[in-house]
């Protein structure tokens, strides 16, 4: 799974927080020229579940566990979430919220163990 043979390095709160913060920071760098909004099919934006399943499928290769899905769907449907961005015109809001979604999927244990 790409991790060391001993779990000690991965069991600390500090190492997990570092990895999660790094994911959130990396996707906000202006040097990243890719557009997640352009890569997202139009039909994926019809619901929070479709968006999450599309990006989790690309990143992990399979569906996330129910608890992770519920947390991501709740976040996506919240005020300021990705579904609100998809309901507004323009690509900028979609890009920002998609990068956040991708970072959150990257924080899921399924991504770490893929």
C-alpha positions as a Markdown table, in Angstrom:
| # | Residue | x | y | z |
|---|---|---|---|---|
| 1 | Unk | 0.0 | 0.0 | 0.0 |
| 2 | Unk | 3.0 | 2.3 | -0.2 |
| 3 | Unk | 3.4 | 2.8 | 3.6 |
| 4 | Unk | 6.3 | 1.6 | 5.8 |
| 5 | Unk | 6.2 | -1.8 | 7.3 |
| 6 | Unk | 5.5 | -0.4 | 10.8 |
| 7 | Unk | 2.4 | 1.6 | 11.5 |
| 8 | Unk | 4.1 | 3.9 | 14.1 |
| 9 | Unk | 4.9 | 6.6 | 11.6 |
| 10 | Unk | 1.3 | 6.7 | 10.4 |
| 11 | Unk | -0.5 | 6.4 | 13.7 |
| 12 | Unk | 0.3 | 9.8 | 15.1 |
| 13 | Unk | -2.1 | 12.7 | 14.9 |
| 14 | Unk | 0.7 | 15.0 | 13.6 |
| 15 | Unk | 1.5 | 12.9 | 10.6 |
| 16 | Unk | -2.2 | 12.6 | 9.6 |
| 17 | Unk | -2.8 | 16.3 | 10.0 |
| 18 | Unk | 0.4 | 17.1 | 8.0 |
| 19 | Unk | -0.8 | 14.9 | 5.1 |
| 20 | Unk | -4.4 | 16.3 | 5.2 |
| 21 | Unk | -3.1 | 19.9 | 5.3 |
| 22 | Unk | -0.7 | 19.3 | 2.5 |
| 23 | Unk | -3.5 | 18.0 | 0.3 |
| 24 | Unk | -5.6 | 21.1 | 0.9 |
| 25 | Unk | -2.6 | 23.4 | 0.3 |
| 26 | Unk | -1.3 | 21.7 | -2.9 |
| 27 | Unk | -4.6 | 22.1 | -4.7 |
| 28 | Unk | -4.7 | 25.8 | -4.0 |
| 29 | Unk | -1.3 | 26.5 | -5.6 |
| 30 | Unk | -1.5 | 28.9 | -8.6 |
| 31 | Unk | 1.2 | 26.8 | -10.3 |
| 32 | Unk | -1.3 | 24.0 | -10.9 |
| 33 | Unk | -2.6 | 24.7 | -14.3 |
| 34 | Unk | -5.1 | 21.8 | -14.7 |
| 35 | Unk | -8.8 | 22.5 | -14.5 |
| 36 | Unk | -10.9 | 20.0 | -12.6 |
| 37 | Unk | -14.1 | 21.8 | -13.7 |
| 38 | Unk | -13.2 | 21.1 | -17.4 |
| 39 | Unk | -12.5 | 17.4 | -16.5 |
| 40 | Unk | -15.8 | 17.0 | -14.8 |
| 41 | Unk | -18.6 | 15.6 | -17.1 |
| 42 | Unk | -21.8 | 17.7 | -17.1 |
| 43 | Unk | -23.9 | 14.8 | -15.9 |
| 44 | Unk | -21.7 | 14.4 | -12.8 |
| 45 | Unk | -22.8 | 17.9 | -11.6 |
| 46 | Unk | -26.4 | 16.9 | -11.4 |
| 47 | Unk | -26.1 | 15.7 | -7.7 |
| 48 | Unk | -23.6 | 15.7 | -4.9 |
| 49 | Unk | -23.5 | 11.9 | -5.0 |
| 50 | Unk | -22.7 | 11.9 | -8.7 |
| 51 | Unk | -19.9 | 14.3 | -8.3 |
| 52 | Unk | -18.4 | 12.5 | -5.3 |
| 53 | Unk | -18.7 | 9.1 | -7.0 |
| 54 | Unk | -17.1 | 10.5 | -10.2 |
| 55 | Unk | -14.0 | 11.9 | -8.4 |
| 56 | Unk | -13.7 | 9.1 | -5.9 |
| 57 | Unk | -13.8 | 6.7 | -8.9 |
| 58 | Unk | -11.0 | 8.5 | -10.6 |
| 59 | Unk | -8.9 | 8.9 | -7.4 |
| 60 | Unk | -9.6 | 5.7 | -5.5 |
| 61 | Unk | -11.1 | 3.3 | -8.1 |
| 62 | Unk | -14.1 | 2.3 | -6.1 |
| 63 | Unk | -16.9 | 3.8 | -4.0 |
| 64 | Unk | -16.1 | 5.2 | -0.6 |
| 65 | Unk | -17.5 | 3.6 | 2.6 |
| 66 | Unk | -21.0 | 4.9 | 3.6 |
| 67 | Unk | -19.8 | 7.1 | 6.4 |
| 68 | Unk | -17.3 | 8.9 | 4.2 |
| 69 | Unk | -19.9 | 9.3 | 1.5 |
| 70 | Unk | -22.4 | 10.8 | 4.0 |
| 71 | Unk | -19.8 | 13.3 | 5.3 |
| 72 | Unk | -18.9 | 14.4 | 1.8 |
| 73 | Unk | -22.5 | 14.6 | 0.6 |
| 74 | Unk | -23.3 | 16.7 | 3.7 |
| 75 | Unk | -20.4 | 19.0 | 2.9 |
| 76 | Unk | -21.3 | 19.3 | -0.8 |
| 77 | Unk | -24.9 | 20.2 | 0.0 |
| 78 | Unk | -24.1 | 22.7 | 2.7 |
| 79 | Unk | -24.1 | 26.5 | 2.2 |
| 80 | Unk | -21.1 | 27.4 | 0.2 |
| 81 | Unk | -20.6 | 23.8 | -0.9 |
| 82 | Unk | -20.0 | 22.4 | -4.3 |
| 83 | Unk | -23.7 | 22.0 | -5.3 |
| 84 | Unk | -24.2 | 25.7 | -4.6 |
| 85 | Unk | -21.2 | 26.4 | -6.9 |
| 86 | Unk | -22.6 | 24.2 | -9.6 |
| 87 | Unk | -25.9 | 26.1 | -9.5 |
| 88 | Unk | -24.2 | 29.4 | -10.1 |
| 89 | Unk | -22.8 | 30.6 | -13.4 |
| 90 | Unk | -19.2 | 30.6 | -14.2 |
| 91 | Unk | -16.4 | 28.1 | -13.8 |
| 92 | Unk | -14.3 | 29.9 | -11.1 |
| 93 | Unk | -16.6 | 28.8 | -8.2 |
| 94 | Unk | -16.8 | 25.3 | -9.5 |
| 95 | Unk | -13.0 | 25.0 | -9.8 |
| 96 | Unk | -12.5 | 26.2 | -6.2 |
| 97 | Unk | -15.1 | 23.8 | -4.7 |
| 98 | Unk | -13.9 | 20.9 | -6.9 |
| 99 | Unk | -10.3 | 21.3 | -5.7 |
| 100 | Unk | -11.7 | 21.2 | -2.1 |
| 101 | Unk | -13.7 | 18.1 | -2.9 |
| 102 | Unk | -10.7 | 16.4 | -4.4 |
| 103 | Unk | -8.6 | 17.3 | -1.3 |
| 104 | Unk | -11.3 | 15.9 | 1.0 |
| 105 | Unk | -11.4 | 12.7 | -1.0 |
| 106 | Unk | -7.6 | 12.5 | -0.7 |
| 107 | Unk | -8.1 | 12.6 | 3.1 |
| 108 | Unk | -10.2 | 9.5 | 3.1 |
| 109 | Unk | -8.5 | 6.3 | 4.3 |
| 110 | Unk | -9.6 | 4.6 | 1.0 |
| 111 | Unk | -7.3 | 7.0 | -0.9 |
| 112 | Unk | -4.4 | 6.3 | 1.4 |
| 113 | Unk | -4.8 | 2.5 | 0.9 |
| 114 | Unk | -5.5 | 2.5 | -2.8 |
